[in-house]
Structures are given as structure tokens and as C-alpha cells.
Amino acid sequence: MRCLRLLLLCLCGLVTPLARAEPPSRSLGVTVFPVGAFVLKDPDGRREVGYSAGLAWSYRREQSLLEVGGHVASNRRLTEATPMSLRITIPEARRVRPYLGLGVSLLVSHGREGEEPPRVLQLGPELCGGMDVELGRRLFLSAQARYQNFSASGSPFSGRRQALSTAFLGLGMHL
């Protein structure tokens, strides 16, 4: 408990000077998503549900309609990443900034208990949407939902597909 208090005190000391600084015309945001959930639907119609965690980034310029983002997330069943997605957002600086994006995702399956995981890196499209709520000049709360569709066999053009739906809630910081 004493270590937790010390850690929180250090974090407050780091965040306080950042909250007073002037916002930049360009912004790189990094978000930690400790709270997430996933639903994986395989080609046979079976669903698997569980918890997930992730790390995301976004880059935007003031008065720009587009921003670039990406993420990596993992759970006990799989790891998925989107190195880059393009997002449409509100160009004005507002406290609440919704966005909608499109990207290409990579998926690596860890396999189920008792079975060997497939050694295939899968590729598929991603549709994401979310909202950032500014808490100060540097901190923001972020909520994001994603839908991804991957090949079940490893070939990106295979008709046997699996769908991954995820939702995340996290805290971010503008760097």
C-alpha cells in the first residue's frame, strides 16, 4: 500500500507540470487501455468472450480533419495489432472528439488450452470508432470500439472468416 501511494505521488508530480503547458499545434497521444473486452466469432458460429488490454497511439494536427492512429492489444487467446489506421474527426479543438477510422490489422492466435497455436500471421480489415474526452491540457479519457475480420485459414482471400469485436476504455496523454 505504501508503494502505491508513492507511485501515485510521483505520477501527480509528473502530470502537474504537463497540465500547465501550452497545447502544441501537433499532438501525439498515447493511450493505455487496461479495461477491454473481446468477442471472437469463428467460421463455425461459435463465440468466445473474454477480457483484453491494449496500448494505442494517435497523431493529429490542429484544424485537421484526418488523424493517424494505431494500436496493439492482447488477451489469453490472441494478439492483434493495427500499425496504422486513418481516422476522420472534428477539425476544431473540442473537449469531446469523436472519430471513425479504417485500417489493416494483423492477428496472431495463441491457440486454446491443449492445442498447438497456428503459426500463421493473419491479415484483415478494421473498422474503428471512438471518442476522446479531454480531462486537462495533456490528459484525456478514451473509449474505442473495433470490428476486425480475419481469414480463418491464413489466406487473406479465404471465404472462411472469423470476426473479432473489441471495446476498450483507457487513459491517454498528449506528448
C-alpha positions as CSV (number, residue, x, y, z in Angstrom):
1,M,0.0,0.0,0.0
2,R,2.9,2.3,0.8
3,C,4.4,1.7,-2.6
4,L,1.1,2.5,-4.3
5,R,0.9,5.9,-2.5
6,L,4.5,6.7,-3.5
7,L,3.8,5.7,-7.2
8,L,0.6,7.9,-7.3
9,L,2.6,10.8,-5.7
10,C,5.3,10.5,-8.4
11,L,2.7,10.4,-11.2
12,C,1.0,13.5,-9.9
13,G,4.3,15.3,-9.8
14,L,4.9,14.3,-13.5
15,V,1.5,15.2,-14.7
16,T,1.1,18.6,-12.9
17,P,3.7,20.5,-15.0
18,L,2.4,18.9,-18.2
19,A,-1.1,20.2,-17.4
20,R,0.1,23.8,-17.2
21,A,2.0,23.7,-20.5
22,E,0.5,25.2,-23.7
23,P,-1.1,22.7,-26.1
24,P,1.0,22.0,-29.2
25,S,-0.3,22.6,-32.7
26,R,0.6,18.9,-33.3
27,S,-0.2,16.2,-30.9
28,L,1.0,12.6,-30.4
29,G,-1.3,10.9,-28.0
30,V,-0.5,7.6,-26.2
31,T,-3.3,5.7,-24.5
32,V,-3.2,2.7,-22.2
33,F,-6.3,0.6,-22.3
34,P,-6.3,-1.6,-19.1
35,V,-10.1,-2.3,-19.5
36,G,-11.2,-4.1,-22.6
37,A,-13.4,-6.9,-23.8
38,F,-13.5,-9.1,-26.9
39,V,-15.9,-11.3,-28.8
40,L,-14.3,-13.7,-31.3
41,K,-16.7,-15.4,-33.7
42,D,-15.2,-18.3,-35.6
43,P,-16.4,-19.6,-39.0
44,D,-18.5,-22.3,-37.4
45,G,-20.5,-19.7,-35.5
46,R,-19.0,-20.4,-32.1
47,R,-18.3,-17.3,-29.9
48,E,-15.6,-16.8,-27.4
49,V,-15.7,-13.9,-25.0
50,G,-13.0,-12.5,-22.7
51,Y,-11.0,-9.6,-21.3
52,S,-8.3,-7.8,-23.2
53,A,-5.8,-4.9,-22.6
54,G,-4.1,-2.7,-25.1
55,L,-1.9,0.3,-26.0
56,A,-2.8,2.8,-28.7
57,W,-1.3,5.9,-30.3
58,S,-2.7,8.7,-32.4
59,Y,-1.2,11.7,-34.2
60,R,-3.1,14.7,-35.3
61,R,-2.5,18.3,-36.3
62,E,-4.7,21.2,-35.2
63,Q,-7.5,22.1,-37.6
64,S,-7.1,18.8,-39.5
65,L,-10.0,16.6,-40.5
66,L,-7.7,13.4,-40.5
67,E,-5.6,11.8,-37.9
68,V,-3.4,8.7,-37.9
69,G,-3.6,6.1,-35.2
70,G,-2.7,2.5,-34.4
71,H,-2.8,0.0,-31.5
72,V,-1.8,-3.3,-30.2
73,A,-4.0,-5.4,-27.9
74,S,-3.7,-8.9,-26.4
75,N,-5.7,-11.4,-24.4
76,R,-5.3,-15.0,-23.5
77,R,-6.5,-16.2,-26.9
78,L,-4.8,-13.8,-29.4
79,T,-2.7,-10.7,-30.1
80,E,-3.9,-8.2,-32.7
81,A,-2.3,-5.0,-34.0
82,T,-3.1,-2.2,-36.4
83,P,0.1,-0.4,-37.2
84,M,-1.8,2.4,-38.9
85,S,-5.4,3.5,-39.4
86,L,-6.7,6.7,-40.9
87,R,-9.4,8.4,-38.9
88,I,-11.9,11.2,-39.7
89,T,-12.5,13.5,-36.7
90,I,-13.7,17.0,-35.9
91,P,-11.1,19.6,-37.0
92,E,-11.8,22.1,-34.2
93,A,-10.3,21.7,-30.8
94,R,-13.1,20.5,-28.6
95,R,-13.3,18.8,-25.2
96,V,-15.1,15.7,-26.8
97,R,-13.6,14.4,-30.1
98,P,-15.4,11.5,-31.8
99,Y,-13.7,9.7,-34.7
100,L,-14.2,6.9,-37.2
101,G,-11.4,5.1,-38.8
102,L,-10.3,2.4,-41.2
103,G,-7.1,0.3,-41.2
104,V,-5.4,-3.0,-41.8
105,S,-4.9,-5.4,-38.8
106,L,-2.6,-8.2,-38.1
107,L,-3.6,-11.2,-35.9
108,V,-1.6,-13.9,-34.1
109,S,-3.5,-16.6,-32.4
110,H,-2.2,-18.1,-29.1
111,G,-4.3,-21.2,-29.5
112,R,-6.7,-22.8,-27.0
113,E,-5.7,-24.8,-24.0
114,G,-4.4,-28.2,-25.1
115,E,-4.0,-27.3,-28.7
116,E,-0.9,-26.0,-30.5
117,P,-1.3,-22.4,-31.8
118,P,-1.3,-21.9,-35.5
119,R,1.9,-20.4,-36.8
120,V,0.1,-18.0,-39.2
121,L,0.1,-14.3,-39.2
122,Q,-3.4,-13.3,-40.4
123,L,-4.3,-10.0,-42.1
124,G,-7.7,-8.3,-42.2
125,P,-9.6,-5.0,-42.4
126,E,-10.5,-3.0,-39.4
127,L,-13.3,-0.5,-38.7
128,C,-12.9,1.5,-35.5
129,G,-14.8,4.3,-33.8
130,G,-14.2,6.1,-30.6
131,M,-14.3,9.2,-28.5
132,D,-11.6,11.1,-26.6
133,V,-12.7,13.4,-23.7
134,E,-10.1,15.9,-22.7
135,L,-9.5,16.0,-18.9
136,G,-6.9,18.7,-19.0
137,R,-4.4,20.1,-21.4
138,R,-2.4,16.8,-21.6
139,L,-4.7,14.0,-20.2
140,F,-7.7,12.5,-21.9
141,L,-10.1,9.6,-21.4
142,S,-10.6,7.4,-24.4
143,A,-13.2,4.9,-25.4
144,Q,-12.8,2.8,-28.5
145,A,-14.7,0.0,-30.3
146,R,-13.3,-2.0,-33.2
147,Y,-14.5,-4.6,-35.7
148,Q,-12.0,-6.7,-37.5
149,N,-12.5,-9.6,-40.0
150,F,-9.7,-12.1,-40.5
151,S,-9.3,-15.2,-42.6
152,A,-9.6,-18.4,-40.5
153,S,-7.2,-20.4,-42.7
154,G,-4.3,-17.9,-43.1
155,S,-5.0,-16.9,-46.8
156,P,-6.3,-13.3,-46.8
157,F,-8.7,-14.2,-49.6
158,S,-10.2,-17.3,-48.0
159,G,-14.0,-17.4,-47.6
160,R,-13.7,-18.9,-44.1
161,R,-13.6,-15.8,-42.0
162,Q,-13.6,-15.0,-38.3
163,A,-14.8,-11.8,-36.8
164,L,-13.3,-10.0,-33.8
165,S,-15.2,-7.3,-32.0
166,T,-13.5,-5.4,-29.2
167,A,-14.3,-2.4,-26.9
168,F,-11.8,-0.6,-24.7
169,L,-11.7,2.2,-22.1
170,G,-8.4,3.9,-21.1
171,L,-6.5,6.9,-20.1
172,G,-4.2,8.8,-22.5
173,M,-1.6,11.6,-22.5
174,H,-0.6,14.1,-25.2
175,L,3.1,14.1,-25.6
